[in-house]
Amino acid sequence: MSNSVFQLNNQVAVVLGGTGSLGGAMAEALGAAGARVAILGRSAERGMHRAEEIRRNGGEAVYHTADALSRESLVHARDSVEKSLGPVDILINAAGGNQPEATLQPGDDFCNLPIDAWQKVFDLNLIGGTVLPCQVFGETMLLRNSGSVINVASMSGIIPLSRVVAYSAAKAAVINLTKFLAREWASRGIRVNCISPGFFPAEQNRGLLYNADGSLSPRGQQIIDHTPSGRFGHAHELAGATIFLASSMASSFVSGHNLVVDGGFSSATI
Ligand SMILES: NC(=O)c1ccc[n+]([C@@H]2O[C@H](COP(=O)([O-])OP(=O)(O)OC[C@H]3O[C@@H](n4cnc5c(N)ncnc54)[C@H](O)[C@@H]3O)[C@@H](O)[C@H]2O)c1
């Protein structure tokens, strides 16, 4: 695929949260497309395992520890990546997730949802998961007038799903910030887009989608009933969207876009 617009040879890609299910699959996709990949996260064991997987498939990958909530930690990780792989061309922001305390259970009252739980969800998904890494890696991309940033939002940032109110609001803010930065940085050669996944079983939502015996939970069944594709997504199904938005040849004129990968969930009406 050397002449393909989808190849990423000589590109350095950072995947913050590449230790997780979706970020890990995105990191593997970038590695398979030829990028030199740096996985950043808090779990050395998982990060190193994923990097090893990429190398086993013929790619190049390293792991560096980074806490998305700390600017200092992100700057340190950026400097380490530059030393080990070179200047960063592609940034994927895939660290994020919900907090059970910020979720309304049946019978709960929105008016009593604790503000510290809201704060944690906004801190992780908006500030640490998006704003800080955009600032830290954007700084060096701006020096080189080149780069592609992909934020991971959520389909629930477009349609506010029941119960996950703080998470949905934080992801809506990620989509909005993506569009702001697309406008802000377009003249500086940096494209900023986001991917909004629908439902992909991952560690953090498995308990919500499945019962302990592996059968679908009532919520899981409700979601599948509403998904035109009739199933959940698989993490590897984010590969195409990731490579498309990462590649400055495939998506050279695409910025500020929110690419929804949800099996049609957000298009379906009953
Ligand atoms: N799984 C889904 O169905 C789904 C749907 C829509 C959006 N998303 C979003 O996709 C992204 C990835 O989620 P996932 O489902 O793979 O979950 P995951 O829990 O498997 O991955 C999230 C990763 O982020 C890391 N992380 C959390 N806090 C961090 C911090 N402070 N610093 C560094 N790393 C940190 C976690 O350790 C984990 O490795 C998240 O932003 C999530 O909100 C997931």
The ligand as a Tripos MOL2 file, in Angstrom:
@<TRIPOS>MOLECULE
LIG
   44    48     1     0     0
SMALL
NO_CHARGES

@<TRIPOS>ATOM
      1 N1        -16.4580    2.0670   24.5110 N.am      1 LIG1
      2 C1        -17.4330    2.8130   24.0290 C.2       1 LIG1
      3 O1        -18.5330    2.3230   23.7200 O.2       1 LIG1
      4 C2        -17.2280    4.2810   23.8040 C.ar      1 LIG1
      5 C3        -18.2470    4.9910   23.1280 C.ar      1 LIG1
      6 C4        -18.0800    6.3310   22.8910 C.ar      1 LIG1
      7 C5        -16.9300    6.9750   23.2920 C.ar      1 LIG1
      8 N2        -15.9640    6.2670   23.9700 N.ar      1 LIG1
      9 C6        -14.7650    7.0140   24.3530 C.3       1 LIG1
     10 O2        -13.6400    6.3720   23.8070 O.3       1 LIG1
     11 C7        -12.4940    6.6520   24.6170 C.3       1 LIG1
     12 C8        -11.8290    5.3280   24.9700 C.3       1 LIG1
     13 O3        -12.7190    4.5850   25.7880 O.3       1 LIG1
     14 P1        -12.6790    2.9920   25.9350 P.3       1 LIG1
     15 O4        -14.0640    2.5230   25.7780 O.co2     1 LIG1
     16 O5        -11.6020    2.4060   25.1080 O.co2     1 LIG1
     17 O6        -12.3700    2.8600   27.4820 O.3       1 LIG1
     18 P2        -11.0830    2.3040   28.2270 P.3       1 LIG1
     19 O7        -11.3580    2.4720   29.6830 O.co2     1 LIG1
     20 O8        -10.7580    0.9390   27.7350 O.co2     1 LIG1
     21 O9         -9.9410    3.3180   27.7690 O.3       1 LIG1
     22 C9         -9.7240    4.5530   28.3560 C.3       1 LIG1
     23 C10        -8.2450    4.6440   28.6640 C.3       1 LIG1
     24 O10        -7.9820    5.9530   29.1680 O.3       1 LIG1
     25 C11        -7.0450    5.8030   30.2130 C.3       1 LIG1
     26 N3         -7.0930    6.9290   31.1290 N.ar      1 LIG1
     27 C12        -8.0790    7.2730   31.9790 C.ar      1 LIG1
     28 N4         -7.7070    8.3310   32.7110 N.ar      1 LIG1
     29 C13        -6.4560    8.6610   32.2960 C.ar      1 LIG1
     30 C14        -5.5340    9.6470   32.6830 C.ar      1 LIG1
     31 N5         -5.8150   10.5340   33.6550 N.pl3     1 LIG1
     32 N6         -4.3550    9.7040   32.0540 N.ar      1 LIG1
     33 C15        -4.0360    8.8180   31.0860 C.ar      1 LIG1
     34 N7         -4.8580    7.8390   30.6810 N.ar      1 LIG1
     35 C16        -6.0560    7.7630   31.2940 C.ar      1 LIG1
     36 C17        -7.4870    4.5290   30.9310 C.3       1 LIG1
     37 O11        -6.4570    4.0330   31.7690 O.3       1 LIG1
     38 C18        -7.8000    3.6460   29.7380 C.3       1 LIG1
     39 O12        -6.6430    2.9540   29.3180 O.3       1 LIG1
     40 C19       -13.0270    7.4300   25.8230 C.3       1 LIG1
     41 O13       -12.8860    8.8060   25.5900 O.3       1 LIG1
     42 C20       -14.5080    7.0640   25.8470 C.3       1 LIG1
     43 O14       -15.2650    8.0460   26.4800 O.3       1 LIG1
     44 C21       -16.0870    4.9360   24.2280 C.ar      1 LIG1
@<TRIPOS>BOND
     1     1     2 1
     2     2     3 2
     3     2     4 1
     4     4     5 ar
     5     4    44 ar
     6     5     6 ar
     7     6     7 ar
     8     7     8 ar
     9     8     9 1
    10     8    44 ar
    11     9    10 1
    12     9    42 1
    13    10    11 1
    14    11    12 1
    15    11    40 1
    16    12    13 1
    17    13    14 1
    18    14    15 2
    19    14    16 1
    20    14    17 1
    21    17    18 1
    22    18    19 2
    23    18    20 1
    24    18    21 1
    25    21    22 1
    26    22    23 1
    27    23    24 1
    28    23    38 1
    29    24    25 1
    30    25    26 1
    31    25    36 1
    32    26    27 ar
    33    26    35 ar
    34    27    28 ar
    35    28    29 ar
    36    29    30 ar
    37    29    35 ar
    38    30    31 1
    39    30    32 ar
    40    32    33 ar
    41    33    34 ar
    42    34    35 ar
    43    36    37 1
    44    36    38 1
    45    38    39 1
    46    40    41 1
    47    40    42 1
    48    42    43 1
@<TRIPOS>SUBSTRUCTURE
     1 LIG1         1 GROUP 0 **** ****
